[in-house]
Amino acid sequence: MKGLSFRARLFAILALFAVVPAVVITFAWGGALTQFLPLMAGKAAWDTVSNTGERAVSVARRNAASNEESRAIDDHEGALANARTRSAQFELITERAPSALVLASLILVAVLTFAAARVAGHLTRQLTRPLDEVVAWTAHIGHGEALPAAEARGAPEFDVLRAGMQRMAAEIEAGRSAALEAERLTAMRETARQVAHELKNPLTPIRFAVARLRGHVAPELVDSVAVLDTETARLEQMARSFAQFGRLPDGPVAEIDVGELVANAVRTSVPNELKCTVRVEPGLSLMGRHGALGRALSNILLNAVEACGMSGRIDLTAGTVSAADRACVEIVVRDNGPGIEASKLGTIWDPYVTHKAGGTGLGLAIVRQTIAAHDGTVVAESSPGEGTAIRITLPAGEREPAQSLSNPETRHPGARDHA
């Protein structure tokens, strides 16, 4: 048995449970009939009755006194003859019955065996095929591969098992991806910290040297000093970006007035010449680190300004939404720039990925890192030629949620609309 497959063992067990009892019962019944039928025939008793009856009839016939007695004697003699005939027939049946019973028993056993084999085969298919499929799925899950479509049907319980395994596989894959992403970001942040450190060390004396040279160089070297000043300033800004990405947002968590946060970001990031419309629900607040969220929103606004140019338009809205069964603040920044191609939209949040000349590719990566640290989400929606929308969702603050304005165009006091 141990050398057989699971299906073969199951088939043998089911077949034995069906066939063995049937064979035992059939042969026991046949043997019992073979033993008891001759006893039921009573041939010796019938022969004795027949012989004594004949002698009695002979005596009675000799002493018959009337025709009526003769007729009675004749009727009794006929009954004796009929009894002898029936006894002979029954004896013949009992002699031939055992062989017929054995043949009938063999036929019945063959039928039962065939039926048991069919039933056992069906049951084993219903059990082993789905089990083999589920076992194969565990190998796919272990290797991180996608689960194939279900092929074997089986009992309804297997559908429940398959659905559970599919959910488990999706959760494991999500956890694996999250762990890999966290490990990748940790390595990138460590690299960014090291780069920022290596840049800052020589930049500080270089900036001091350039400042001293600015007023003491020959006229023909003024342009060269200006180039040095510009490039060192760019390197210093790059070092700050690396340092900012290299650490998670820190500082105290406090209640933030969203209207004030938006107004400050617009004031410092959007030129006065560019048309910018701001709509914020009054009384909107959230819990977080003001400086980090302010820098993240400014980064998004700077990207929008660069995308649409001075002749473009930016719309910023902030309001309450419900996400994951909790109240959240949603901030949406829309521009009417050229938009982002679908092939590039999924990579704009990756560190060191940039489609701008001279960019570090850290701006939006810092935005995503900051929003994630505040238990929020940020997504981009864009179509080429139709502009881009960046949607930030953050948990709302502890204050009572403000009621929505009846007029959606109402401005926050700190907002502006430049034409």
C-alpha positions, -999 to 999 in steps of 0.1 A, spaced: 0 0 0 28 24 8 42 22 -27 9 33 -42 -2 68 -50 -28 85 -28 -55 80 -55 -47 43 -58 -48 38 -20 -81 57 -18 -96 37 -46 -85 4 -31 -99 13 3 -133 24 -11 -135 -7 -34 -127 -30 -5 -153 -14 17 -179 -20 -10 -168 -53 -24 -158 -74 6 -191 -70 25 -210 -78 -7 -190 -109 -14 -193 -122 22 -230 -116 23 -236 -131 -11 -217 -163 -4 -231 -166 31 -266 -164 17 -258 -189 -10 -242 -214 14 -272 -211 38 -297 -218 11 -276 -248 -1 -275 -262 34 -311 -256 44 -330 -265 12 -323 -302 14 -336 -302 50 -368 -285 39 -374 -312 12 -382 -340 38 -378 -368 12 -376 -396 38 -407 -385 56 -426 -382 24 -415 -418 14 -426 -432 47 -460 -415 44 -464 -428 9 -455 -464 17 -478 -466 48 -505 -448 29 -504 -474 1 -507 -502 25 -535 -485 43 -553 -479 10 -549 -516 0 -564 -528 33 -592 -502 31 -600 -512 -5 -604 -549 5 -628 -540 32 -648 -513 14 -685 -519 19 -700 -493 -4 -693 -473 -34 -689 -441 -13 -661 -457 7 -644 -468 -26 -645 -433 -39 -630 -419 -7 -603 -445 -10 -596 -435 -46 -594 -397 -37 -569 -405 -9 -548 -426 -33 -547 -397 -58 -536 -373 -31 -508 -397 -21 -496 -399 -57 -497 -361 -61 -476 -357 -29 -451 -382 -41 -448 -362 -74 -443 -329 -55 -417 -344 -33 -398 -356 -63 -399 -322 -79 -387 -305 -48 -359 -330 -45 -348 -322 -80 -348 -285 -72 -327 -290 -41 -301 -311 -60 -297 -284 -87 -301 -253 -66 -265 -251 -52 -249 -248 -86 -275 -222 -97 -270 -203 -65 -232 -202 -69 -236 -190 -105 -261 -163 -94 -237 -153 -65 -208 -149 -89 -229 -128 -113 -241 -106 -83 -205 -102 -70 -194 -92 -105 -221 -66 -108 -214 -52 -73 -177 -51 -80 -183 -31 -112 -206 -7 -94 -181 -3 -65 -153 3 -90 -173 30 -107 -184 47 -75 -148 45 -60 -134 59 -92 -158 88 -92 -151 96 -55 -114 94 -59 -115 117 -89 -137 142 -70 -112 141 -41 -77 136 -56 -79 159 -86 -88 190 -66 -63 180 -39 -35 176 -66 -44 210 -79 -43 227 -45 -10 210 -37 4 224 -70 -9 259 -60 11 257 -28 42 253 -50 32 283 -71 27 304 -39 60 293 -25 78 304 -57 59 337 -59 42 327 -91 7 336 -102 -19 310 -96 -34 293 -127 -71 291 -134 -89 264 -116 -94 232 -137 -107 204 -114 -141 209 -100 -147 187 -70 -170 194 -40 -181 229 -32 -157 230 -2 -128 230 -27 -142 262 -42 -140 278 -8 -105 264 -3 -94 278 -37 -109 312 -30 -91 313 4 -58 303 -12 -62 330 -39 -68 356 -12 -38 343 7 -16 344 -24 -26 380 -31 -19 390 5 15 372 5 24 388 -28 14 422 -15 34 416 16 64 404 -4 62 434 -27 58 458 3 88 442 20 110 445 -11 98 481 -17 106 489 20 141 473 17 147 491 -16 137 525 -2 158 519 29 188 512 8 181 543 -13 177 565 17 210 552 31 227 560 -2 210 594 -2 223 602 33 258 592 23 257 613 -9 244 643 10 271 639 36 298 636 10 285 666 -9 281 689 21 316 684 34 334 700 5 306 724 -4 308 745 27 345 756 22 338 760 -15 309 784 -9 330 804 16 359 806 -10 335 817 -37 321 844 -14 356 858 -7 365 857 -43 334 875 -55 347 910 -46 384 904 -52 388 890 -87 398 906 -119 370 916 -142 378 889 -167 372 863 -139 338 877 -127 318 854 -150 338 823 -139 331 832 -102 294 836 -111 294 802 -127 310 787 -96 285 804 -74 255 792 -94 268 756 -97 277 754 -60 243 767 -51 228 740 -73 249 713 -57 239 726 -23 203 723 -32 209 688 -45 226 679 -12 195 692 7 173 671 -15 194 640 -9 194 647 29 157 653 29 150 620 11 175 602 33 154 607 65 118 602 73 97 633 83 105 642 119 94 668 144 63 671 166 29 661 154 3 688 158 -31 698 144 -27 716 111 -51 741 96 -54 729 60 -64 763 47 -33 779 62 -11 750 49 -25 755 14 -22 793 15 14 792 25 23 766 -1 6 786 -29 22 819 -17 58 805 -18 55 782 -48 32 798 -74 42 830 -92 18 859 -90 16 860 -128 1 824 -131 -36 820 -127 -43 798 -96 -77 790 -82 -79 777 -46 -110 762 -30 -108 749 6 -135 739 30 -134 761 61 -124 745 94 -105 717 76 -78 702 98 -55 672 101 -29 658 124 7 659 111 41 676 108 35 710 93 69 715 78 71 681 60 35 684 46 42 720 35 73 710 16 55 681 0 26 703 -12 51 729 -24 69 703 -44 37 693 -62 28 730 -69 63 736 -83 59 707 -107 25 720 -117 40 754 -124 68 740 -145 43 717 -164 18 744 -174 41 775 -176 31 811 -170 2 810 -194 -13 779 -178 -38 774 -149 -36 756 -116 -67 745 -96 -63 735 -60 -92 720 -40 -93 706 -5 -122 690 12 -134 660 33 -139 625 18 -145 591 33 -118 565 26 -113 531 43 -143 538 66 -127 569 81 -129 607 75 -100 620 54 -88 653 39 -83 652 2 -61 678 -15 -61 679 -53 -37 699 -75 -47 701 -112 -28 718 -140 -36 722 -177 -1 713 -189 8 687 -215 1 658 -192 22 626 -186 23 596 -209 8 564 -195 41 546 -198 58 572 -175 30 578 -151 38 547 -130 74 557 -125 71 594 -114 72 584 -77 104 563 -80 136 579 -66 162 591 -91 137 588 -119 133 622 -137 122 634 -171 136 669 -165 171 681 -175 192 686 -144 166 671 -120 175 647 -92 143 626 -94 137 631 -57 109 656 -55 79 633 -60 97 605 -42 100 628 -11 63 637 -15 53 600 -15 75 593 14 61 622 34 25 613 27 31 576 35 46 586 68 14 604 76 -7 572 69 -20 587 37 -19 581 -1 -9 601 -31 -18 592 -67 -14 609 -101 -40 610 -128 -30 623 -163 -37 621 -200 -14 635 -227 -27 669 -237 -52 672 -208 -30 681 -179 -23 663 -146 -40 659 -113 -22 649 -81 -46 636 -54 -34 636 -17 -55 618 9 -47 622 46 -65 612 78 -86 641 91 -78 659 124 -95 655 157 -118 685 155 -154 682 145 -156 679 107 -168 711 91 -199 711 70 -195 714 32 -200 748 17 -232 753 -3 -212 773 -29 -182 752 -41 -165 784 -55 -162 800 -21 -125 810 -15 -105 805 17 -94 839 30 -58 829 24 -64 818 -12 -60 838 -43 -71 838 -79 -45 854 -102 -54 860 -139 
